[in-house]
Amino acid sequence: MMSAIISTRSNVFGELVNTVEVCSLGQITACLTGVVGKFRPMV
């Protein structure tokens, strides 16, 4: 469900609060990385 919220670019915070109760930080990070990719700072 979290990936659907992220891909529609709506407010993620409410879903994130629910997600942290049932998912690990690694699972959340993998989901975020899969949808939006990794942050790569400009050099």
Distance bins in CASP14 RR format, pairs under 12 A and 6 or more apart:
PFRMAT RR
TARGET T0000
AUTHOR 0000-0000-0000
RMODE 2
METHOD distances of the structure
MODEL  1
1 7 0 0 0 0 0 1 0 0 0 0 0
1 8 0 0 0 0 0 1 0 0 0 0 0
1 10 0 0 0 0 0 1 0 0 0 0 0
1 12 0 0 0 0 0 1 0 0 0 0 0
1 14 0 0 0 0 0 1 0 0 0 0 0
1 15 1 0 0 1 0 0 0 0 0 0 0
1 16 0 0 0 0 0 1 0 0 0 0 0
1 18 0 0 0 0 1 0 0 0 0 0 0
1 19 0 0 0 0 1 0 0 0 0 0 0
1 22 0 0 0 0 0 1 0 0 0 0 0
1 23 0 0 0 0 0 1 0 0 0 0 0
1 31 0 0 0 0 1 0 0 0 0 0 0
2 8 0 0 0 0 0 1 0 0 0 0 0
2 10 0 0 0 0 0 1 0 0 0 0 0
2 12 1 0 0 1 0 0 0 0 0 0 0
2 13 0 0 0 0 0 1 0 0 0 0 0
2 14 0 0 0 0 1 0 0 0 0 0 0
2 15 1 0 1 0 0 0 0 0 0 0 0
2 16 1 0 0 1 0 0 0 0 0 0 0
2 17 0 0 0 0 0 1 0 0 0 0 0
2 18 0 0 0 0 1 0 0 0 0 0 0
2 19 1 0 1 0 0 0 0 0 0 0 0
2 20 0 0 0 0 0 1 0 0 0 0 0
2 22 0 0 0 0 0 1 0 0 0 0 0
2 23 0 0 0 0 1 0 0 0 0 0 0
2 27 0 0 0 0 1 0 0 0 0 0 0
2 28 1 0 0 1 0 0 0 0 0 0 0
2 29 0 0 0 0 0 1 0 0 0 0 0
2 30 0 0 0 0 0 1 0 0 0 0 0
2 31 1 0 1 0 0 0 0 0 0 0 0
2 32 0 0 0 0 1 0 0 0 0 0 0
2 34 0 0 0 0 0 1 0 0 0 0 0
2 35 0 0 0 0 1 0 0 0 0 0 0
2 36 0 0 0 0 0 1 0 0 0 0 0
3 12 0 0 0 0 0 1 0 0 0 0 0
3 15 0 0 0 0 1 0 0 0 0 0 0
3 16 0 0 0 0 0 1 0 0 0 0 0
3 19 0 0 0 0 0 1 0 0 0 0 0
3 23 0 0 0 0 0 1 0 0 0 0 0
3 27 0 0 0 0 0 1 0 0 0 0 0
3 28 0 0 0 0 0 1 0 0 0 0 0
3 30 0 0 0 0 0 1 0 0 0 0 0
3 31 1 0 1 0 0 0 0 0 0 0 0
3 32 0 0 0 0 1 0 0 0 0 0 0
3 33 0 0 0 0 0 1 0 0 0 0 0
3 34 1 0 0 1 0 0 0 0 0 0 0
3 35 1 0 1 0 0 0 0 0 0 0 0
3 36 0 0 0 0 1 0 0 0 0 0 0
3 37 0 0 0 0 0 1 0 0 0 0 0
4 10 0 0 0 0 1 0 0 0 0 0 0
4 12 0 0 0 0 0 1 0 0 0 0 0
4 15 0 0 0 0 1 0 0 0 0 0 0
4 19 0 0 0 0 0 1 0 0 0 0 0
4 31 0 0 0 0 0 1 0 0 0 0 0
4 35 0 0 0 0 1 0 0 0 0 0 0
5 11 1 0 0 1 0 0 0 0 0 0 0
5 12 1 0 1 0 0 0 0 0 0 0 0
5 13 0 0 0 0 1 0 0 0 0 0 0
5 14 0 0 0 0 1 0 0 0 0 0 0
5 15 1 0 1 0 0 0 0 0 0 0 0
5 16 0 0 0 0 1 0 0 0 0 0 0
5 17 0 0 0 0 0 1 0 0 0 0 0
5 18 0 0 0 0 0 1 0 0 0 0 0
5 19 0 0 0 0 1 0 0 0 0 0 0
5 31 0 0 0 0 0 1 0 0 0 0 0
5 32 0 0 0 0 0 1 0 0 0 0 0
5 35 0 0 0 0 1 0 0 0 0 0 0
5 36 0 0 0 0 0 1 0 0 0 0 0
6 12 1 0 1 0 0 0 0 0 0 0 0
6 13 0 0 0 0 0 1 0 0 0 0 0
6 14 0 0 0 0 0 1 0 0 0 0 0
6 15 0 0 0 0 1 0 0 0 0 0 0
6 16 0 0 0 0 1 0 0 0 0 0 0
6 19 0 0 0 0 0 1 0 0 0 0 0
6 28 0 0 0 0 0 1 0 0 0 0 0
6 31 1 0 0 1 0 0 0 0 0 0 0
6 32 1 0 0 1 0 0 0 0 0 0 0
6 33 0 0 0 0 0 1 0 0 0 0 0
6 34 0 0 0 0 1 0 0 0 0 0 0
6 35 1 0 1 0 0 0 0 0 0 0 0
6 36 1 0 0 1 0 0 0 0 0 0 0
6 37 0 0 0 0 0 1 0 0 0 0 0
7 15 0 0 0 0 0 1 0 0 0 0 0
7 31 0 0 0 0 0 1 0 0 0 0 0
7 32 0 0 0 0 0 1 0 0 0 0 0
7 34 0 0 0 0 0 1 0 0 0 0 0
7 35 1 0 1 0 0 0 0 0 0 0 0
7 36 0 0 0 0 1 0 0 0 0 0 0
7 37 0 0 0 0 0 1 0 0 0 0 0
8 15 0 0 0 0 0 1 0 0 0 0 0
8 35 0 0 0 0 0 1 0 0 0 0 0
9 35 0 0 0 0 0 1 0 0 0 0 0
9 36 0 0 0 0 1 0 0 0 0 0 0
10 16 0 0 0 0 0 1 0 0 0 0 0
11 17 0 0 0 0 0 1 0 0 0 0 0
12 18 0 0 0 0 0 1 0 0 0 0 0
12 19 0 0 0 0 1 0 0 0 0 0 0
12 20 0 0 0 0 0 1 0 0 0 0 0
12 28 0 0 0 0 0 1 0 0 0 0 0
12 31 0 0 0 0 0 1 0 0 0 0 0
12 32 0 0 0 0 1 0 0 0 0 0 0
12 35 0 0 0 0 0 1 0 0 0 0 0
12 36 0 0 0 0 0 1 0 0 0 0 0
13 19 0 0 0 0 0 1 0 0 0 0 0
13 20 0 0 0 0 0 1 0 0 0 0 0
14 20 0 0 0 0 0 1 0 0 0 0 0
14 21 0 0 0 0 0 1 0 0 0 0 0
15 21 0 0 0 0 0 1 0 0 0 0 0
15 22 0 0 0 0 0 1 0 0 0 0 0
15 23 0 0 0 0 0 1 0 0 0 0 0
15 28 0 0 0 0 0 1 0 0 0 0 0
15 31 0 0 0 0 0 1 0 0 0 0 0
15 32 0 0 0 0 0 1 0 0 0 0 0
16 22 0 0 0 0 0 1 0 0 0 0 0
16 23 0 0 0 0 1 0 0 0 0 0 0
16 25 0 0 0 0 0 1 0 0 0 0 0
16 28 1 0 0 1 0 0 0 0 0 0 0
16 29 0 0 0 0 0 1 0 0 0 0 0
16 31 0 0 0 0 0 1 0 0 0 0 0
16 32 0 0 0 0 1 0 0 0 0 0 0
17 23 0 0 0 0 0 1 0 0 0 0 0
17 28 0 0 0 0 0 1 0 0 0 0 0
18 28 0 0 0 0 0 1 0 0 0 0 0
19 25 0 0 0 0 0 1 0 0 0 0 0
19 26 0 0 0 0 0 1 0 0 0 0 0
19 27 0 0 0 0 1 0 0 0 0 0 0
19 28 1 0 0 1 0 0 0 0 0 0 0
19 29 0 0 0 0 0 1 0 0 0 0 0
19 31 0 0 0 0 1 0 0 0 0 0 0
19 32 0 0 0 0 0 1 0 0 0 0 0
20 26 0 0 0 0 0 1 0 0 0 0 0
20 27 0 0 0 0 0 1 0 0 0 0 0
20 28 1 0 0 1 0 0 0 0 0 0 0
20 29 0 0 0 0 0 1 0 0 0 0 0
20 31 0 0 0 0 0 1 0 0 0 0 0
21 28 0 0 0 0 0 1 0 0 0 0 0
22 28 0 0 0 0 0 1 0 0 0 0 0
23 29 0 0 0 0 1 0 0 0 0 0 0
23 30 0 0 0 0 1 0 0 0 0 0 0
23 31 1 0 0 1 0 0 0 0 0 0 0
23 32 0 0 0 0 0 1 0 0 0 0 0
24 30 0 0 0 0 1 0 0 0 0 0 0
24 31 0 0 0 0 0 1 0 0 0 0 0
25 31 0 0 0 0 0 1 0 0 0 0 0
25 32 0 0 0 0 0 1 0 0 0 0 0
26 32 0 0 0 0 1 0 0 0 0 0 0
26 33 0 0 0 0 1 0 0 0 0 0 0
27 33 0 0 0 0 0 1 0 0 0 0 0
27 34 0 0 0 0 0 1 0 0 0 0 0
28 34 0 0 0 0 0 1 0 0 0 0 0
28 35 0 0 0 0 0 1 0 0 0 0 0
29 35 0 0 0 0 0 1 0 0 0 0 0
29 36 0 0 0 0 0 1 0 0 0 0 0
29 37 0 0 0 0 0 1 0 0 0 0 0
29 38 0 0 0 0 1 0 0 0 0 0 0
29 39 0 0 0 0 0 1 0 0 0 0 0
30 36 0 0 0 0 0 1 0 0 0 0 0
30 37 0 0 0 0 0 1 0 0 0 0 0
30 38 0 0 0 0 0 1 0 0 0 0 0
31 37 0 0 0 0 0 1 0 0 0 0 0
32 38 0 0 0 0 1 0 0 0 0 0 0
32 39 0 0 0 0 1 0 0 0 0 0 0
33 39 0 0 0 0 1 0 0 0 0 0 0
33 40 0 0 0 0 0 1 0 0 0 0 0
END
